[in-house]
Amino acid sequence: MAGFRDLDKALFPIKHISAVVKLFRNQLEDTNEPDLALLSIVTGLIENQLTSRSNAGQLIDSPEITVLPRFELETVENLYRKFKIVITGSVEPNKAKTYATRDLVKRVSDVIWNSLTRSYYKDRAHLQSLYSYLTGSKLDCFGVAFAVVAGCQVLGYDDVHLALSEDHAWVVFGPHGSETAEVTWHGKGNEDKRGQEIGKGDSARSWLYVNNKPVVCTRQMEVAALVSAINPSLNASVDATEVALLQQELLWLLYDLGHLKKYPMAIGNLGDLEEISPKRPGIACSALFEEAIDAARRFYNNQHVYPYTYQGGYYFRNKKYKEAFESWANASDVIRLYNYSRDDEEIYKEFLEIANEHIPYIMKIESSGFEANTILKKSECFANLLKFYDGICQWEEGSATPVLHIGWAKPLVNTISKFDADVRAQVHIVCDNMEEKLSKKNGSIFNNNNNNNYEKEHQATISKSNNKDQTTSHFYPTIEALTAACSEKILNPEYLLQGDGSPFVGPSHQEHIKIKIEKTEETEDGMEMLQPEIDIKPQLDIKQEDLGGESTIPVVTKKEEEKENGKPGTSKSPDFITKHEDYEEELRKNRPTVVLHSQKMKELKDLLLAEKLNTHAISLHLTAQSQVQVGKRGKSDSTDTSNRPKRTRRD
């Protein structure tokens, strides 16, 4: 561990954001082990001083937002020394340089836990830093986990690292981080889980633990975590500009050093800050959100939801509603992989806000005008809407607690009713099979957002085509020849009714289709087995032979038809037919396809595509309280409804 070096002390007193950035750069570049306690105390001191109402009158009035109040070295040194005394006074330092044990991690957790005030803080800001711990004995969920890791670093246990889901934190330790342990709380009454292993039991299937795909931090990524946890809010609607700028500058420093590459949420935070106040014109906000999604897919098997909601929120604020629908649908495609539990309250509120506020607002805006390019005319948007609700429904399946209620159903039916029947009919809805669903629910195979739907449809199309070929190959050969010729000519009604004359309407100048039929041996029941070999060639004369010989069918050619009638033939040319087929194929490829996985949405398929919507039936079916049992993954062991305080996210 670098410790508090003279190089760092020379930067005090801190009066400018650039001095803080320099302190972080020194710790990140000049050492292998940046001092977590020191950096957390500094950022916590600045954040609390600039966001505290009691200190609001002490803030200097400067036109430069990079100027900070004066922060003295003595203040930081005293807090830094106090933290080391608290930890080393209760637990022996690691002089033998061994790996941490579960008992050791639990003891450090007890030291932090027992020195906190006996209150839980729900939705309280600015409690994530060691400054809050050392000055007020208060920490939120993330703060406790970070303090445990910082305490283990002080003791010399370099193998203890922070593991982060999207709404929870724990630690990994041991050789190669092979061991995991709960060290903090998530809602009231869960403190008894401290010391327990992560990823065991039904709760591991909840979004809270991201299917054992957390962000496992290095020391540098732990610095990124404390920077990402900075909360610049003064109140629900106003941020402290200096704190937001400090956070933005520190995130860019970490980004440039490559420490955000595996941290999707930190990249998303940086994208949000860039949207408010761009600092890098060469890097668009949308590119940062795409990078966060790419990191989630590449490193975490696409188990993280927030990268998509960050992106969807950005598109929503910038009135790119079609893209927002797609992002929200992809977020729902991730949440379908989990079982809903009461610990998932934070992401539940996120989806509820999208479904009941953002989407209805878009529908109101888009339906109020007469724009030809409105999303209400885009079948892709309707397909993404179905995909969004399909993910929510599957999130509910097999869960101990229902997700959908009448508050969800009303906005859904209102939104669907905004799309015309012809727009809804353009969507190709595919229902997945039961075996695939069971494998996804009960196993660990997750192929969401990988665009595998086309491959499944292609295989199904091939299978259907093969079955069709096998069925038609047993037709009587003359019927096959007639069928083939019907694509070019019109059948003669007299031939069909009486069997007289030419099979097709036209003059006497005709071509003929020759059909060679070979007779085989009779079967036991006296029926003859025919093995036709169709050889379609133009014939100038008409032959009629016994079965087993040859039979010809007269066909009028296009040129002869023109010659007889003195008018262009009605038959379409091969070039026209080819172009028409290509056009239909292009339309088929452009037709949006959505694969429904949840039982509720699959059973709603016909209602959703009906010309006249039965909104009452849709609402009743969507809110049915009987939980679908297909592929049930077990009940969650969560028993609490409370939630840890969390950084206020932008609307």
C-alpha positions as CSV (number, residue, x, y, z in Angstrom):
1,M,0.0,0.0,0.0
2,A,1.3,3.4,-0.9
3,G,0.2,5.2,2.2
4,F,0.1,8.9,2.7
5,R,3.4,10.0,1.1
6,D,5.2,13.3,1.1
7,L,4.5,13.6,-2.6
8,D,0.8,13.5,-1.7
9,K,1.1,15.9,1.2
10,A,2.7,18.5,-0.9
11,L,-0.6,19.0,-2.8
12,F,-2.2,20.4,0.4
13,P,-4.0,22.6,1.1
14,I,-6.3,21.6,-1.7
15,K,-7.9,24.6,-3.3
16,H,-8.5,23.4,-6.8
17,I,-10.0,20.4,-8.6
18,S,-6.8,19.9,-10.5
19,A,-5.0,19.2,-7.1
20,V,-7.4,16.4,-6.4
21,V,-6.9,14.9,-9.8
22,K,-3.2,15.1,-9.3
23,L,-3.5,13.2,-6.0
24,F,-5.4,10.4,-7.7
25,R,-3.0,10.3,-10.6
26,N,-0.1,9.9,-8.2
27,Q,-1.8,7.1,-6.4
28,L,-2.8,5.3,-9.6
29,E,0.4,5.6,-11.6
30,D,3.2,5.6,-9.1
31,T,2.1,2.6,-7.0
32,N,0.6,-0.8,-7.4
33,E,-1.7,-0.4,-4.4
34,P,-3.5,3.0,-4.3
35,D,-4.5,3.8,-0.7
36,L,-8.3,3.4,-0.6
37,A,-8.7,5.0,2.8
38,L,-6.8,8.2,1.9
39,L,-8.7,8.7,-1.4
40,S,-12.1,8.0,0.2
41,I,-11.5,10.4,3.0
42,V,-10.5,13.2,0.5
43,T,-13.4,12.7,-1.8
44,G,-15.8,12.4,1.1
45,L,-14.5,15.5,2.7
46,I,-15.0,17.6,-0.5
47,E,-18.5,16.0,-1.2
48,N,-19.9,16.5,2.3
49,Q,-18.5,20.1,2.6
50,L,-20.0,21.2,-0.8
51,T,-23.3,19.5,-0.4
52,S,-24.0,20.1,3.3
53,R,-26.7,22.7,3.9
54,S,-25.0,23.9,7.0
55,N,-21.8,24.7,5.0
56,A,-23.6,26.3,2.1
57,G,-22.9,29.8,3.4
58,Q,-19.2,29.1,3.7
59,L,-18.7,28.3,0.0
60,I,-16.6,30.8,-1.9
61,D,-18.3,32.9,-4.6
62,S,-16.1,32.3,-7.7
63,P,-16.8,32.4,-11.4
64,E,-14.5,29.4,-11.8
65,I,-16.3,26.2,-10.9
66,T,-12.9,24.4,-10.6
67,V,-12.1,26.4,-7.5
68,L,-12.7,24.6,-4.2
69,P,-12.9,25.8,-0.6
70,R,-9.6,25.3,1.3
71,F,-9.1,21.8,2.6
72,E,-6.2,21.5,5.0
73,L,-3.7,18.7,5.3
74,E,-4.3,18.4,9.1
75,T,-7.9,17.5,8.7
76,V,-7.2,14.6,6.2
77,E,-4.2,13.4,8.3
78,N,-6.2,13.2,11.5
79,L,-9.0,11.2,9.9
80,Y,-6.6,8.9,8.1
81,R,-4.8,8.1,11.4
82,K,-8.1,7.5,13.2
83,F,-9.2,4.9,10.6
84,K,-5.9,3.0,10.9
85,I,-6.2,3.0,14.7
86,V,-9.8,1.7,14.6
87,I,-8.8,-1.2,12.4
88,T,-5.4,-2.2,13.8
89,G,-6.6,-1.7,17.4
90,S,-9.1,-4.6,16.9
91,V,-7.4,-7.0,14.4
92,E,-3.8,-8.1,14.1
93,P,-2.0,-6.9,11.0
94,N,-0.9,-9.6,8.5
95,K,2.8,-9.8,9.1
96,A,3.1,-13.2,7.6
97,K,1.6,-12.0,4.3
98,T,-1.0,-14.9,4.2
99,Y,-4.3,-15.0,2.5
100,A,-7.4,-13.7,4.3
101,T,-9.8,-16.2,5.8
102,R,-13.5,-16.0,6.2
103,D,-13.1,-15.5,9.9
104,L,-10.7,-12.6,9.3
105,V,-13.1,-10.9,6.9
106,K,-16.0,-11.4,9.4
107,R,-14.0,-9.8,12.2
108,V,-13.1,-6.7,10.1
109,S,-16.8,-6.5,9.1
110,D,-17.7,-6.7,12.8
111,V,-15.3,-3.8,13.7
112,I,-17.0,-1.6,11.1
113,W,-20.5,-2.7,11.9
114,N,-20.3,-2.4,15.6
115,S,-19.0,1.2,15.4
116,L,-21.9,2.4,13.3
117,T,-25.0,4.1,14.8
118,R,-27.8,1.7,15.3
119,S,-30.0,3.1,12.6
120,Y,-30.6,2.1,9.0
121,Y,-30.5,4.8,6.4
122,K,-32.8,4.4,3.5
123,D,-32.4,6.7,0.5
124,R,-29.9,8.9,2.3
125,A,-27.2,10.5,0.2
126,H,-23.5,11.1,1.0
127,L,-23.0,8.2,3.3
128,Q,-20.7,6.1,1.1
129,S,-17.3,7.4,2.1
130,L,-14.9,6.9,5.0
131,Y,-15.3,10.5,5.9
132,S,-19.0,9.9,6.8
133,Y,-17.9,6.9,8.8
134,L,-15.2,8.7,10.7
135,T,-17.1,11.9,11.4
136,G,-20.7,10.6,11.9
137,S,-20.4,6.8,12.3
138,K,-22.8,6.4,9.4
139,L,-22.4,4.3,6.2
140,D,-24.7,3.0,3.5
141,C,-24.6,-0.5,2.1
142,F,-21.8,0.2,-0.4
143,G,-19.9,2.2,2.3
144,V,-19.7,-0.7,4.7
145,A,-18.3,-3.1,2.0
146,F,-15.8,-0.5,0.9
147,A,-14.7,0.2,4.5
148,V,-14.1,-3.6,5.0
149,V,-11.9,-3.8,1.9
150,A,-10.0,-0.6,3.0
151,G,-9.6,-2.1,6.5
152,C,-8.2,-5.3,5.1
153,Q,-5.8,-3.3,3.0
154,V,-4.6,-1.4,6.1
155,L,-4.0,-4.8,7.8
156,G,-1.9,-6.0,4.8
157,Y,-4.4,-8.5,3.2
158,D,-4.0,-7.6,-0.4
159,D,-6.2,-10.5,-1.7
160,V,-9.4,-9.0,-0.3
161,H,-11.3,-7.1,-3.1
162,L,-14.7,-5.6,-3.7
163,A,-17.3,-7.3,-5.8
164,L,-20.2,-5.2,-7.1
165,S,-23.6,-6.1,-8.6
166,E,-25.8,-3.3,-9.8
167,D,-27.4,-2.7,-6.3
168,H,-25.2,-4.7,-3.8
169,A,-21.6,-5.2,-2.7
170,W,-19.6,-8.0,-1.1
171,V,-16.0,-9.1,-1.0
172,V,-13.9,-11.8,-2.6
173,F,-10.7,-13.2,-1.0
174,G,-8.3,-16.1,-1.0
175,P,-6.2,-17.5,-3.9
176,H,-7.5,-16.0,-7.2
177,G,-10.5,-14.5,-5.4
178,S,-12.0,-18.0,-5.0
179,E,-13.9,-17.2,-1.8
180,T,-16.8,-14.8,-1.3
181,A,-18.5,-13.3,1.7
182,E,-21.3,-11.0,2.7
183,V,-20.0,-8.1,4.7
184,T,-22.8,-5.5,4.5
185,W,-26.5,-5.2,4.6
186,H,-29.2,-4.8,2.0
187,G,-32.4,-3.8,3.8
188,K,-33.3,-4.1,7.4
189,G,-32.7,-7.3,9.2
190,N,-30.2,-8.8,6.8
191,E,-27.1,-8.1,8.9
192,D,-27.1,-11.8,10.0
193,K,-25.9,-12.7,6.5
194,R,-22.5,-11.2,7.0
195,G,-19.8,-13.8,6.6
196,Q,-22.0,-16.1,4.5
197,E,-20.9,-17.2,1.0
198,I,-22.4,-15.6,-2.1
199,G,-24.2,-17.5,-4.8
200,K,-25.9,-20.2,-2.7
201,G,-29.6,-20.9,-2.6
202,D,-32.4,-19.4,-4.5
203,S,-31.5,-15.8,-3.8
204,A,-28.5,-16.3,-6.1
205,R,-31.0,-16.3,-9.0
206,S,-32.2,-12.8,-8.2
207,W,-31.0,-9.7,-10.0
208,L,-29.3,-8.6,-6.8
209,Y,-26.5,-11.1,-7.3
210,V,-26.4,-10.9,-11.1
211,N,-26.2,-14.6,-11.5
212,N,-22.6,-14.7,-10.1
213,K,-21.4,-12.2,-12.7
214,P,-20.4,-9.2,-10.5
215,V,-17.7,-6.6,-11.2
216,V,-14.8,-8.1,-9.3
217,C,-12.5,-5.1,-8.7
218,T,-8.8,-4.7,-8.8
219,R,-7.4,-1.9,-6.5
220,Q,-7.6,0.6,-9.3
221,M,-11.2,-0.5,-10.0
222,E,-12.0,0.0,-6.4
223,V,-10.8,3.6,-6.8
224,A,-13.2,3.8,-9.7
225,A,-16.0,2.4,-7.5
226,L,-15.5,5.1,-4.9
227,V,-15.4,7.8,-7.6
228,S,-18.5,6.4,-9.2
229,A,-20.3,6.4,-5.8
230,I,-19.7,10.2,-5.4
231,N,-23.1,11.9,-5.1
232,P,-23.2,15.6,-6.2
233,S,-26.8,16.2,-5.3
234,L,-27.8,19.1,-3.1
235,N,-31.4,18.0,-3.2
236,A,-33.7,16.0,-5.5
237,S,-33.3,18.3,-8.4
238,V,-30.1,20.3,-8.0
239,D,-26.5,19.2,-8.1
240,A,-23.4,20.8,-6.6
241,T,-21.6,21.8,-9.8
242,E,-18.1,21.5,-8.3
243,V,-18.7,18.0,-7.1
244,A,-20.1,16.8,-10.4
245,L,-17.1,18.3,-12.2
246,L,-14.7,16.6,-9.8
247,Q,-16.4,13.3,-10.3
248,Q,-16.3,13.8,-14.1
249,E,-12.6,14.7,-14.2
250,L,-11.7,11.7,-12.0
251,L,-13.8,9.3,-14.1
252,W,-12.0,10.6,-17.3
253,L,-8.7,10.0,-15.5
254,L,-9.6,6.4,-14.7
255,Y,-11.0,6.0,-18.3
256,D,-7.8,7.2,-19.9
257,L,-5.8,4.8,-17.7
258,G,-8.0,1.9,-18.7
259,H,-9.5,1.2,-15.3
260,L,-13.1,1.5,-16.5
261,K,-12.8,-1.1,-19.3
262,K,-14.6,-3.8,-17.2
263,Y,-16.9,-1.4,-15.2
264,P,-20.1,-0.8,-17.2
265,M,-21.9,1.3,-14.6
266,A,-19.0,3.7,-14.2
267,I,-18.9,4.2,-17.9
268,G,-22.6,4.8,-17.8
269,N,-22.1,7.4,-15.1
270,L,-19.5,9.1,-17.2
271,G,-21.9,9.2,-20.1
272,D,-24.6,10.9,-18.0
273,L,-22.1,13.5,-16.8
274,E,-20.9,14.1,-20.4
275,E,-24.5,14.7,-21.5
276,I,-24.9,17.5,-18.9
277,S,-21.5,19.1,-19.5
278,P,-19.3,17.7,-22.4
279,K,-15.6,17.7,-21.7
280,R,-14.5,15.5,-24.6
281,P,-16.2,16.7,-27.9
282,G,-14.5,13.8,-29.8
283,I,-16.3,11.2,-27.7
284,A,-20.1,11.2,-28.0
285,C,-22.3,10.3,-25.1
286,S,-24.0,7.6,-27.2
287,A,-20.5,6.0,-27.8
288,L,-19.9,5.8,-24.1
289,F,-23.3,4.1,-23.5
290,E,-22.5,1.6,-26.3
291,E,-19.1,0.9,-24.7
292,A,-20.8,0.2,-21.4
293,I,-23.2,-2.3,-23.1
294,D,-20.3,-3.9,-24.9
295,A,-18.4,-4.3,-21.6
296,A,-21.5,-6.0,-20.0
297,R,-21.8,-8.4,-22.9
298,R,-18.1,-9.2,-23.2
299,F,-17.1,-9.6,-19.6
300,Y,-20.3,-10.4,-17.8
301,N,-22.3,-12.6,-20.2
302,N,-24.8,-9.8,-20.6
303,Q,-26.2,-10.2,-17.1
304,H,-26.3,-6.4,-16.3
305,V,-29.5,-4.3,-16.9
306,Y,-28.3,-0.7,-16.1
307,P,-26.2,-0.2,-19.3
308,Y,-29.3,-0.6,-21.3
309,T,-31.4,1.7,-19.1
310,Y,-28.6,4.3,-19.1
311,Q,-28.8,4.2,-22.9
312,G,-32.6,4.2,-23.0
313,G,-32.7,7.2,-20.7
314,Y,-30.3,9.1,-22.9
315,Y,-32.4,8.4,-26.1
316,F,-35.6,9.3,-24.2
317,R,-34.2,12.7,-23.1
318,N,-33.0,13.4,-26.6
319,K,-36.4,12.5,-28.2
320,K,-34.9,9.5,-30.0
321,Y,-37.9,7.4,-29.1
322,K,-37.5,4.5,-31.5
323,E,-34.0,3.9,-30.2
324,A,-35.2,4.2,-26.6
325,F,-37.8,1.5,-27.2
326,E,-35.1,-0.8,-28.4
327,S,-32.8,-0.1,-25.4
328,W,-35.6,-0.7,-23.0
329,A,-36.5,-4.0,-24.8
330,N,-32.9,-5.1,-24.5
331,A,-32.9,-4.3,-20.7
332,S,-36.1,-6.4,-20.3
333,D,-34.3,-9.2,-22.3
334,V,-31.7,-9.3,-19.5
335,I,-34.1,-9.2,-16.6
336,R,-36.0,-12.2,-18.0
337,L,-33.0,-14.3,-16.9
338,Y,-33.8,-13.8,-13.2
339,N,-36.4,-14.6,-10.6
340,Y,-38.0,-11.5,-9.0
341,S,-37.6,-11.0,-5.3
342,R,-38.3,-8.2,-2.9
343,D,-34.6,-7.4,-2.8
344,D,-35.0,-6.3,-6.5
345,E,-37.0,-3.2,-5.5
346,E,-34.5,-0.8,-7.2
347,I,-34.7,-2.4,-10.6
348,Y,-38.5,-2.9,-10.2
349,K,-38.9,0.8,-9.8
350,E,-36.8,1.4,-12.8
351,F,-38.9,-0.8,-15.1
352,L,-42.1,0.6,-13.5
353,E,-41.0,4.1,-14.3
354,I,-40.3,3.1,-17.9
355,A,-43.6,1.3,-18.4
356,N,-45.9,3.8,-16.6
357,E,-44.3,7.1,-17.2
358,H,-41.8,7.2,-20.1
359,I,-43.7,5.0,-22.6
360,P,-47.1,6.7,-22.0
361,Y,-45.4,10.1,-22.3
362,I,-43.9,9.0,-25.7
363,M,-47.3,7.8,-26.8
364,K,-48.9,11.1,-25.8
365,I,-46.4,13.1,-27.7
366,E,-46.4,10.9,-30.8
367,S,-50.2,10.6,-31.1
368,S,-50.8,14.3,-30.6
369,G,-49.5,15.3,-34.1
370,F,-49.8,14.1,-37.7
371,E,-46.2,13.3,-38.5
372,A,-45.8,10.6,-41.2
373,N,-42.7,9.4,-39.5
374,T,-44.2,8.9,-36.0
375,I,-43.2,5.7,-34.2
376,L,-46.8,4.7,-34.1
377,K,-46.4,3.8,-37.8
378,K,-43.2,1.7,-37.1
379,S,-43.8,-1.9,-36.6
380,E,-40.3,-2.2,-35.1
381,C,-41.5,-0.1,-32.1
382,F,-44.5,-2.4,-31.5
383,A,-42.2,-5.4,-31.7
384,N,-39.9,-3.9,-29.1
385,L,-42.9,-3.0,-26.9
386,L,-43.9,-6.7,-26.9
387,K,-40.3,-7.7,-26.2
388,F,-40.2,-5.3,-23.2
389,Y,-43.4,-6.7,-21.6
390,D,-42.4,-10.3,-22.5
391,G,-39.2,-9.9,-20.4
392,I,-41.2,-8.5,-17.5
393,C,-43.6,-11.4,-17.6
394,Q,-40.9,-14.0,-17.7
395,W,-39.1,-12.2,-14.8
396,E,-42.3,-12.9,-12.9
397,E,-42.5,-16.6,-13.8
398,G,-41.4,-18.9,-11.1
399,S,-41.0,-16.1,-8.6
400,A,-42.4,-16.0,-5.1
401,T,-43.9,-12.6,-5.6
402,P,-46.0,-11.3,-8.5
403,V,-44.7,-8.4,-10.5
404,L,-47.5,-7.3,-12.8
405,H,-50.6,-5.7,-11.3
406,I,-53.4,-3.5,-12.7
407,G,-51.0,-0.5,-12.5
408,W,-48.9,-2.2,-15.2
409,A,-51.8,-3.5,-17.3
410,K,-53.6,-0.2,-17.9
411,P,-50.6,1.6,-19.5
412,L,-49.9,-1.4,-21.6
413,V,-53.4,-1.7,-23.2
414,N,-53.5,2.1,-23.7
415,T,-50.1,1.9,-25.5
416,I,-51.0,-1.0,-27.7
417,S,-54.3,0.6,-28.7
418,K,-52.2,3.5,-30.2
419,F,-50.8,1.2,-32.8
420,D,-53.1,0.6,-35.8
421,A,-54.1,-3.0,-36.7
422,D,-52.1,-2.9,-39.9
423,V,-48.9,-1.9,-38.0
424,R,-49.4,-4.6,-35.5
425,A,-50.1,-7.1,-38.2
426,Q,-46.6,-6.4,-39.7
427,V,-44.9,-7.9,-36.7
428,H,-43.9,-11.6,-37.0
429,I,-44.5,-13.1,-33.6
430,V,-42.8,-16.4,-32.9
431,C,-43.4,-18.5,-29.7
432,D,-40.4,-20.4,-28.4
433,N,-40.8,-24.1,-27.6
434,M,-41.0,-25.5,-24.2
435,E,-37.7,-27.3,-24.2
436,E,-35.8,-24.2,-25.0
437,K,-37.5,-22.3,-22.2
438,L,-36.8,-25.0,-19.6
439,S,-33.2,-25.1,-20.5
440,K,-33.0,-21.4,-20.0
441,K,-34.8,-21.4,-16.7
442,N,-33.3,-24.3,-15.0
443,G,-29.8,-24.2,-16.5
444,S,-27.2,-21.5,-17.0
445,I,-27.5,-21.1,-20.7
446,F,-28.3,-17.5,-21.6
447,N,-28.3,-16.3,-25.2
448,N,-30.3,-13.1,-24.8
449,N,-29.5,-10.1,-27.1
450,N,-27.4,-12.2,-29.4
451,N,-29.8,-12.0,-32.3
452,N,-30.2,-15.8,-32.6
453,N,-33.9,-15.5,-33.5
454,Y,-33.1,-15.5,-37.2
455,E,-31.2,-18.7,-37.0
456,K,-34.1,-20.4,-35.2
457,E,-36.6,-19.2,-37.8
458,H,-34.3,-20.2,-40.6
459,Q,-34.0,-23.8,-39.2
460,A,-37.8,-23.9,-38.7
461,T,-38.3,-22.7,-42.3
462,I,-36.0,-25.4,-43.7
463,S,-37.7,-28.1,-41.6
464,K,-41.2,-27.0,-42.9
465,S,-39.9,-26.9,-46.5
466,N,-38.5,-30.4,-46.2
467,N,-41.8,-31.7,-44.8
468,K,-43.7,-30.0,-47.6
469,D,-41.4,-31.5,-50.3
470,Q,-41.8,-34.9,-48.8
471,T,-45.6,-34.5,-48.8
472,T,-46.0,-33.3,-52.4
473,S,-43.5,-35.8,-53.8
474,H,-46.1,-38.6,-53.6
475,F,-48.7,-36.8,-55.8
476,Y,-49.8,-38.4,-59.1
477,P,-47.2,-37.2,-61.7
478,T,-49.8,-35.6,-64.0
479,I,-51.1,-33.5,-61.2
480,E,-47.6,-32.4,-60.4
481,A,-47.1,-31.3,-64.0
482,L,-50.4,-29.5,-64.0
483,T,-49.5,-27.8,-60.8
484,A,-46.2,-26.6,-62.2
485,A,-47.8,-25.3,-65.4
486,C,-50.5,-23.4,-63.4
487,S,-47.9,-20.8,-62.5
488,E,-47.8,-19.7,-66.1
489,K,-51.3,-20.5,-67.6
490,I,-55.0,-20.4,-66.7
491,L,-56.7,-23.7,-66.4
492,N,-59.6,-24.6,-68.8
493,P,-62.8,-25.0,-66.8
494,E,-64.2,-27.6,-69.3
495,Y,-61.1,-29.7,-68.8
496,L,-61.5,-29.6,-65.1
497,L,-65.2,-30.4,-65.1
498,Q,-65.5,-32.9,-68.0
499,G,-61.9,-33.9,-68.9
500,D,-62.3,-32.7,-72.5
501,G,-60.1,-30.3,-74.5
502,S,-57.0,-28.6,-73.6
503,P,-56.1,-28.3,-69.9
504,F,-55.3,-24.6,-70.3
505,V,-57.1,-21.7,-72.0
506,G,-55.4,-20.7,-75.2
507,P,-55.2,-21.2,-79.1
508,S,-54.3,-24.3,-80.9
509,H,-50.6,-23.6,-81.2
510,Q,-49.3,-25.2,-78.1
511,E,-46.3,-26.6,-76.4
512,H,-46.5,-29.9,-74.5
513,I,-45.1,-31.1,-71.2
514,K,-43.9,-34.6,-71.4
515,I,-44.2,-36.8,-68.4
516,K,-42.5,-40.2,-68.3
517,I,-44.1,-42.7,-66.0
518,E,-42.5,-46.0,-65.1
519,K,-44.7,-48.9,-64.0
520,T,-43.6,-51.0,-61.1
521,E,-44.8,-54.2,-59.6
522,E,-48.2,-54.6,-58.0
523,T,-48.4,-54.6,-54.2
524,E,-50.2,-57.2,-52.2
525,D,-53.5,-55.3,-52.2
526,G,-53.4,-55.0,-56.0
527,M,-52.4,-51.3,-56.1
528,E,-49.6,-50.4,-58.4
529,M,-46.6,-48.5,-57.1
530,L,-45.6,-45.6,-59.4
531,Q,-42.2,-44.1,-59.5
532,P,-42.5,-41.0,-61.6
533,E,-39.6,-39.4,-63.4
534,I,-40.8,-36.0,-64.6
535,D,-39.1,-34.8,-67.7
536,I,-40.7,-31.5,-68.8
537,K,-39.8,-30.8,-72.5
538,P,-41.6,-29.0,-75.3
539,Q,-43.4,-31.4,-77.6
540,L,-44.9,-30.7,-81.0
541,D,-47.3,-33.6,-81.1
542,I,-49.7,-35.1,-78.6
543,K,-49.0,-38.6,-77.4
544,Q,-51.3,-40.7,-75.2
545,E,-50.0,-44.1,-74.2
546,D,-50.9,-46.6,-71.6
547,L,-49.8,-46.2,-68.0
548,G,-46.2,-46.9,-67.9
549,G,-45.6,-45.0,-71.1
550,E,-45.7,-41.3,-71.7
551,S,-48.3,-38.6,-71.3
552,T,-48.2,-35.1,-72.6
553,I,-50.1,-31.9,-71.6
554,P,-50.5,-29.1,-74.1
555,V,-49.3,-25.7,-73.0
556,V,-49.6,-22.5,-74.9
557,T,-46.4,-20.5,-75.1
558,K,-46.3,-16.8,-74.5
559,K,-45.1,-15.9,-78.1
560,E,-47.8,-18.0,-79.7
561,E,-50.4,-16.3,-77.5
562,E,-49.2,-12.9,-78.7
563,K,-49.3,-14.1,-82.3
564,E,-52.8,-15.4,-82.1
565,N,-54.4,-12.5,-80.2
566,G,-52.4,-9.7,-81.7
567,K,-51.8,-8.4,-78.2
568,P,-49.1,-8.8,-75.6
569,G,-49.5,-12.1,-73.7
570,T,-50.9,-12.1,-70.3
571,S,-48.3,-14.4,-68.9
572,K,-45.6,-12.8,-66.8
573,S,-42.1,-13.0,-68.0
574,P,-39.5,-14.9,-66.0
575,D,-37.7,-11.7,-65.3
576,F,-40.9,-10.1,-63.9
577,I,-41.5,-13.2,-61.7
578,T,-37.9,-13.1,-60.4
579,K,-38.2,-9.5,-59.5
580,H,-41.5,-10.0,-57.8
581,E,-40.1,-12.9,-55.8
582,D,-37.1,-10.8,-54.8
583,Y,-39.3,-8.0,-53.7
584,E,-41.4,-10.3,-51.5
585,E,-38.2,-11.8,-50.1
586,E,-37.0,-8.3,-49.2
587,L,-40.3,-7.5,-47.5
588,R,-40.1,-10.7,-45.5
589,K,-36.6,-9.9,-44.4
590,N,-37.6,-6.4,-43.3
591,R,-40.5,-7.6,-41.3
592,P,-39.7,-7.3,-37.6
593,T,-39.7,-10.5,-35.7
594,V,-40.2,-10.9,-32.0
595,V,-39.8,-14.2,-30.1
596,L,-42.1,-14.5,-27.1
597,H,-40.8,-16.6,-24.2
598,S,-43.2,-16.0,-21.3
599,Q,-46.4,-18.0,-21.1
600,K,-48.6,-14.9,-20.5
601,M,-47.4,-13.1,-23.7
602,K,-47.6,-16.2,-25.8
603,E,-51.2,-16.7,-24.8
604,L,-51.9,-13.1,-25.6
605,K,-50.5,-13.4,-29.2
606,D,-53.9,-13.6,-31.0
607,L,-55.3,-10.8,-28.9
608,L,-52.4,-8.5,-29.6
609,L,-52.7,-9.0,-33.4
610,A,-56.5,-8.8,-33.6
611,E,-57.9,-6.0,-35.7
612,K,-60.1,-4.9,-32.8
613,L,-58.3,-5.1,-29.5
614,N,-60.1,-6.6,-26.5
615,T,-58.4,-4.5,-23.9
616,H,-60.3,-5.9,-21.0
617,A,-59.2,-9.5,-21.9
618,I,-55.6,-8.4,-22.3
619,S,-55.7,-6.6,-18.9
620,L,-57.2,-9.6,-17.1
621,H,-54.8,-12.0,-18.6
622,L,-51.7,-9.9,-17.9
623,T,-52.6,-9.4,-14.2
624,A,-53.6,-13.1,-13.5
625,Q,-52.2,-13.9,-10.1
626,S,-51.7,-17.6,-10.7
627,Q,-48.1,-17.8,-11.4
628,V,-46.9,-19.8,-14.4
629,Q,-45.2,-22.9,-13.3
630,V,-43.3,-23.8,-16.5
631,G,-39.6,-24.0,-15.8
632,K,-40.1,-22.8,-12.2
633,R,-36.7,-21.9,-10.7
634,G,-37.7,-21.9,-7.0
635,K,-38.7,-19.3,-4.5
636,S,-36.4,-16.5,-3.3
637,D,-35.3,-16.6,0.3
638,S,-35.6,-12.9,0.6
639,T,-38.0,-11.7,3.3
640,D,-37.3,-8.0,3.4
641,T,-38.9,-5.1,1.5
642,S,-36.5,-2.3,2.4
643,N,-33.7,-1.0,0.2
644,R,-30.2,0.4,0.7
645,P,-29.7,4.1,0.0
646,K,-28.6,4.6,-3.6
647,R,-27.2,7.4,-5.6
648,T,-29.9,9.4,-7.1
649,R,-30.1,8.6,-10.9
650,R,-31.1,11.1,-13.5
651,D,-34.6,10.9,-15.0
